[in-house]
Amino acid sequence: MLECGMLERDKRALVSRSAILLKQLVVDELLIQSLQADEILTEGMAENIMAKQTSQQRSWHLLLLLPKRGPKAFSSFCSALKETQQQHLHELLTQSSEKDGKEAPGVRFQPVEEPVMPTTEKKSEARRSHHADDWSQSVRKPKRQRTKRSRGDKQADRFIDSSLPLPTQEVVAAKRARTQESMEFSLDADSPINTPVLPCSSDFYLSHRHKSYQMNSPPRGFALVISNVTFDPCAAPELDTRKGGEVDDEVLRKVFTELDYIVTVHRDLTAQGMRACIEEFSRRPGHGTMDSCVVCLLSHGVEGAIYGTDGQLLQLDWVFESFDNAHCPLLQNKPKMFFIQACRGEEMDCGVEQVDGPVRTCSPSCEQRDAGREGQGDASARQRGDMGRPRIKLPQRSDMICGFASLKGQNICTAAMRNTKRGSWFVQELDKRLRLHARDTHLADIMVQVNLHIKEREGYAPGTAHHRCKEMSEFTSSLCKDLYLFPKYQPQY
């Protein structure tokens, strides 16, 4: 049994920062698993939280539960924030708790009102409950007290008096081992930016939605990240460990979670394992109620293929085919986004001196490259009403955009750069541009910005062949409309 409640100072820290937490907190599988490992949440609680349709609703439900989960709940929550790279929220809460002074009689934390779910979302909540991957079981919502508030009240949470006693001292037990390998890695001061994804405004959505792809489903779609970091030394002795690769998959997991995708991360798969994973992902029935999908592949590679941990190649053309209009009918006319962080050859781009350019490049940052080399559904199965008229035909492959970390040219296929602390250049820039510009920039223009900033970077490794090396990313597109992600915006019907 948990001791009765959280320390009052910790409750005050939660309630005083509740508005910020509701906007910026990312409640995903890793954070929930961290709280389960500390026995703060039960399995049923975890399932109930992850079954919520939007990030804000998951945050609201978690904040409702935490004050009731004992004196260790606050410290465990703060640790989980740190482990899931939400350092800014960790510091916000710990500083607030330290300033709150002496403990007072017990109080009970009760958010006043759950974030509103659009009407169409309410109607489809039951059939979409399976979308949360491992948290797929339906659970009954706990009864909660509702308190009316005025329209202008922007404070999300209130204290309600309670006679429950509180312990006078908080005891933090030793943590149990985490269940996700990525939790073992600590990103230091050189980590990717902590800036939350900036939200789209209502005015921008209303003025751009008619000329762009529909992008308002809660969630926006499924996202798959496959990251091969460690390779079999017997089967693939020539493939070195991709140091820093674990940073990339964590960065992608977090940014697409904030963009309201249900993200699944797989690490260190053989070529056959990647193939099976992608086949399962492309055939998910949940794609039918989503507006898009994302696939990120991170590994060693050559032109047109990436390596499994067993040294075998998976052809990228097969990956794209798995999501085309014939093999993935549930995603017809919906945008499919691919991001490939892999070499497309072993040729190093040493750069070319700019004519009439400065003596020294004005690159915004220099990177040291590590020594490692980086460089079926059936359309006929869909039930359609046959009205006796010829159906509209689609090309075999359309509505796709794919960003590549390195360039394929006529005579050169280049390597991709990776920093062992900050991850790859390409993923760093993609993460930053999505966070800062997805609110008002369509994806093709974001990829142009990624190209620009990759172009300006150069390696720093004096005395080696990699010193002042360059990289150039590129993207291909068969999109037929502008693709705005409209982050954190849910239309009210």
Buried (B, 14 or more C-beta within 10 A) or exposed (E): EEBBBBBBBBBBBBBBBBEBBBBBBBBBBBBBBBBBBBBBBEEEBBBBBBBBBBBBBBBBBBBBBBBBBBBBBBBBBBBBBBBBBBBEBBBBBBEBBEEBEEBBEBBBBBBBBBBEBBEEBEEBBEEBBBBBBEBEBEBEEEEEEEEEEEEEEEEBBBBEEBEEEBBEEBEEEEEEEBEBEBBEEEBEEEBBEBEBBBBBBEEBBEEBBEEBBBBBBBBBBBBBBBBBBBBBEEEBEEBBEBBBBBBBBBBBBBBBBBBBBBBBBBBBBBBEBBBEBBBEBBBBEBBEBBBBBBBBBBBBBBEEBBBBBBBBBBEBEEBBBBBBBBBBBBBBEBBBBBBBBBBBBEBBBEBEEEEEEEEEBEBEEEBBBBEBBBBEBEBEEEEEEEEEEEEEEBEEBBBBBBBBBBBBEEEEBBBBBBBBBBBBBBBBBBBBBBBBBBBBBBBEBBBEBBBEBBEBBBBBBEEEEBBBBBBBBBBBBBBEBBBBBBBBBBBEE
